[in-house]
């Protein structure tokens, strides 16, 4: 993933990488990799990250995650398909 704003939003939330990792059930190392772009979170981890940071998926991950994909996933989650 070339561009994300995880670090920016994490800092706004006044969280360390370790604290965010605990909130999303991942290690500090994984958070660091997501922030640097050396590792790409799957959509479910991306949802956890956005919820933990109090921000929308679009604001953190656009254009990596298309708006259409986000809408589709939210519908599936509401239906209990995921």
N, C-alpha and C positions, 0 to 999 in steps of 0.2 A: 504494500500500500504506500503510495507516494505521499499522500497528504492527509493528515488528520489533525484534530485539535485536542487530543486527549490531554496532553501536557498543559495546554492553556486552560482548559476547563478544570483540570485537577487542581491547578494552582489557585484558580478563582474560588474553588470549593475549600481551599486551605487544607488539602490532604497531601500526605506523602504518598509515594508509590506503594509503600507497604500497606498503608491504610486503605488505599483504593483496592489493592490486591485482596485484602481481607473482605471488603464489601462485595467484591465480584467473585470470590472463591478462587482466586488465582495467586500466583507468587509475585513478589516484587519484581523478580527477573522478567516474568511474562509482561507485566505492566511496562517495564522499561523497553522491552522489545516492541510492544504495541506503539509506544510513543515514538520510538525511533523509526518505525516503519520496517524493521527487519523481520517482523512477524505480523501477520494479519489476523485479527480476531474473526471468528465466524460470526454469523448474524446473531446468535444467541448471546455470545459474550459481548458483542457490540450493544445489544439491548441492555444487558446488565450494566455496562459501563455508562451508557447514557442515563439510565435510571439512577445509578449511584452518584452521578455528577449533576443530576437535576437539569439535564439539557436534552434536547431532541436528538434523535439519530442524525437527522439532516444537518444540524448545526455542527456536530462533531465530525461526521464522516463523509459529508457530501464533498465531491461527487462520487466517492467510492461506492456508496450504496445509492442506487437510484431510487427516486421517490416511488416509482411503481413497485419496486421490490419491497419497500418498507410497507406500503399499503397492503400488499398481498400477504406479507408475513403477519401484520397486525390482525387482519381478517382471520387468518388461519389460527392464530393464538386465541382469539375470541371464540372461535368455533370449537376449540379444544383439539384441533388437528395437530398441534405441535407440542 
